[in-house]
């Protein structure tokens, strides 16, 4: 997992074309490889620092936890579950974040950045 937003997330190249991303900063799922990349890339620009704290692979799932400091100063904790299918592609990524103040701040930044590029109903 990268320590800065300038490095790539290791799972992006393995996303299935119809992959789904569910996150605390969105009202619903983002579907599609390119759309997920757009969201992940945008979120990364709001991280001043990102530090992995745990990673474990259990069967077809990877669990990753990290702490981040947003460019606006809030501290964020996240847990990511990455599901892989038998062919090694990733059909689903789930990202749960806390505390709520950091989630709301990140969601607002995401909306201002991606509004018009993704359906408006996805944004908090």
Sine and cosine of phi, psi and omega as CSV:
sin_phi,cos_phi,sin_psi,cos_psi,sin_omega,cos_omega
0.00,0.00,0.71,-0.70,-0.07,-1.00
-0.94,0.33,0.46,-0.89,0.08,-1.00
-1.00,-0.03,-0.27,0.96,0.06,-1.00
-0.71,-0.70,0.29,-0.96,-0.02,-1.00
-0.95,0.30,-0.08,1.00,-0.04,-1.00
-0.99,0.12,-0.26,0.97,0.03,-1.00
-0.99,-0.11,0.39,-0.92,-0.03,-1.00
-1.00,0.07,0.53,-0.85,0.14,-0.99
-0.96,0.27,0.67,-0.74,-0.11,-0.99
-0.92,0.40,-0.35,0.94,-0.07,-1.00
-1.00,-0.01,-0.21,0.98,-0.13,-0.99
-0.86,0.51,-0.61,0.79,-0.03,-1.00
-0.95,0.32,-0.29,0.96,-0.04,-1.00
-0.99,-0.17,0.06,1.00,0.00,-1.00
-0.89,0.46,0.70,-0.72,0.13,-0.99
-0.93,0.37,0.42,-0.91,0.00,-1.00
-0.85,0.53,-0.55,0.83,-0.03,-1.00
-0.95,-0.30,0.48,0.88,-0.02,-1.00
-0.86,0.51,0.37,-0.93,-0.03,-1.00
-0.80,-0.59,0.71,-0.70,0.08,-1.00
-0.91,-0.42,0.79,-0.61,0.09,-1.00
-0.88,-0.48,0.73,-0.69,-0.06,-1.00
-0.55,-0.84,0.43,-0.90,0.06,-1.00
-0.90,0.44,-0.35,0.94,-0.05,-1.00
-1.00,-0.04,0.10,0.99,-0.02,-1.00
-0.76,-0.65,0.48,-0.88,0.02,-1.00
-0.98,0.19,-0.37,0.93,-0.04,-1.00
-0.44,-0.90,-0.02,-1.00,-0.04,-1.00
-0.97,0.26,0.54,-0.84,0.18,-0.98
-0.98,-0.17,0.81,-0.59,-0.07,-1.00
-0.90,-0.44,0.74,-0.68,0.06,-1.00
0.91,-0.41,0.68,-0.73,-0.05,-1.00
-0.82,0.57,-0.76,0.65,-0.05,-1.00
-0.92,0.40,-0.61,0.79,0.01,-1.00
-0.92,0.38,-0.64,0.77,0.04,-1.00
-0.90,0.43,-0.70,0.72,0.05,-1.00
-0.85,0.53,-0.67,0.75,0.01,-1.00
-0.86,0.50,-0.71,0.70,-0.01,-1.00
-0.92,0.40,-0.75,0.67,-0.02,-1.00
-0.88,0.48,-0.69,0.72,0.03,-1.00
-0.88,0.47,-0.67,0.74,0.01,-1.00
-0.90,0.43,-0.73,0.68,-0.01,-1.00
-0.85,0.52,-0.67,0.75,-0.01,-1.00
-0.85,0.52,-0.49,0.87,0.00,-1.00
-0.95,0.31,-0.26,0.97,0.01,-1.00
-0.99,-0.11,0.04,1.00,0.05,-1.00
-0.99,-0.12,0.85,-0.53,0.13,-0.99
-0.98,0.18,-0.53,0.85,0.00,-1.00
-0.44,-0.90,0.61,-0.79,0.04,-1.00
-0.68,-0.74,0.79,-0.62,-0.05,-1.00
-0.78,-0.62,0.89,-0.46,0.07,-1.00
-0.92,0.38,0.63,-0.78,0.01,-1.00
-0.86,-0.50,-0.30,0.95,-0.02,-1.00
-0.29,-0.96,0.63,-0.77,0.14,-0.99
-0.51,-0.86,0.74,-0.67,0.01,-1.00
-0.53,-0.85,0.66,-0.75,0.09,-1.00
-0.96,-0.29,0.83,-0.56,0.03,-1.00
-0.80,-0.60,0.95,-0.31,-0.04,-1.00
0.87,0.50,-0.84,-0.54,-0.04,-1.00
-1.00,-0.05,0.12,0.99,-0.05,-1.00
-0.89,-0.45,0.62,-0.78,0.16,-0.99
-0.93,-0.37,0.77,-0.64,0.07,-1.00
-0.94,-0.33,0.81,-0.58,-0.01,-1.00
-0.77,-0.63,0.76,-0.65,0.10,-0.99
-0.88,-0.48,0.58,-0.82,0.05,-1.00
-0.49,-0.87,0.33,-0.94,0.12,-0.99
-0.92,-0.40,0.55,-0.84,0.03,-1.00
-0.63,-0.78,0.43,-0.91,0.18,-0.98
-0.90,-0.43,0.83,-0.56,-0.01,-1.00
-0.97,0.25,0.39,-0.92,0.03,-1.00
-0.88,0.48,-0.36,0.93,0.05,-1.00
-1.00,0.06,-0.01,1.00,0.10,-0.99
0.98,-0.21,-0.28,0.96,-0.02,-1.00
-0.94,0.33,0.53,-0.85,0.10,-0.99
-1.00,-0.07,0.65,-0.76,-0.07,-1.00
-0.75,-0.66,0.65,-0.76,0.15,-0.99
-0.90,-0.43,0.65,-0.76,-0.02,-1.00
-0.66,-0.75,0.55,-0.84,0.14,-0.99
-0.83,-0.55,0.80,-0.60,-0.06,-1.00
-0.89,-0.46,0.77,-0.64,0.11,-0.99
-0.91,-0.42,0.85,-0.53,-0.02,-1.00
-0.92,-0.40,0.89,-0.45,0.02,-1.00
-1.00,-0.10,0.67,-0.74,0.09,-1.00
-0.89,-0.46,0.61,-0.79,0.08,-1.00
-1.00,0.04,0.09,-1.00,-0.04,-1.00
-0.86,0.51,-0.39,0.92,0.02,-1.00
-1.00,0.03,-0.01,1.00,0.02,-1.00
1.00,-0.04,-0.03,1.00,0.04,-1.00
-0.99,0.15,0.37,-0.93,-0.02,-1.00
-0.96,-0.29,0.95,-0.31,0.03,-1.00
-1.00,0.03,-0.31,0.95,-0.12,-0.99
-0.52,-0.85,0.69,-0.72,0.13,-0.99
-0.73,-0.68,0.76,-0.65,0.02,-1.00
-0.85,-0.52,0.79,-0.61,-0.02,-1.00
-0.83,-0.56,0.90,-0.43,0.02,-1.00
-0.95,-0.32,0.77,-0.64,-0.09,-1.00
-0.79,-0.61,0.41,-0.91,0.06,-1.00
-0.37,-0.93,0.29,-0.96,-0.06,1.00
-0.98,0.21,0.15,-0.99,-0.14,-0.99
-0.88,0.48,-0.60,0.80,0.00,-1.00
-0.87,0.49,-0.67,0.74,0.03,-1.00
-0.93,0.37,-0.61,0.79,0.03,-1.00
-0.89,0.46,-0.71,0.70,-0.01,-1.00
-0.90,0.43,-0.67,0.75,0.03,-1.00
-0.89,0.46,-0.74,0.67,0.00,-1.00
-0.89,0.45,-0.66,0.75,0.02,-1.00
-0.88,0.47,-0.64,0.77,0.03,-1.00
-0.90,0.43,-0.68,0.74,0.06,-1.00
-0.89,0.46,-0.67,0.74,-0.01,-1.00
-0.90,0.44,-0.68,0.73,0.02,-1.00
-0.88,0.47,-0.70,0.71,-0.02,-1.00
-0.92,0.39,-0.48,0.87,-0.02,-1.00
-0.99,0.12,-0.65,0.76,-0.14,-0.99
-0.96,-0.28,0.01,1.00,0.05,-1.00
-0.85,0.53,0.76,-0.65,-0.06,-1.00
1.00,-0.06,-0.31,0.95,0.03,-1.00
-0.98,-0.19,-0.39,0.92,0.04,-1.00
-0.77,-0.63,0.35,-0.94,0.02,-1.00
-0.83,0.55,0.71,-0.70,-0.06,-1.00
-0.86,0.51,-0.52,0.85,-0.04,-1.00
-0.93,0.38,-0.20,0.98,0.04,-1.00
-0.97,0.25,-0.40,0.92,-0.14,-0.99
-1.00,0.03,0.59,-0.81,0.09,-1.00
-0.96,0.29,0.00,0.00,0.00,0.00
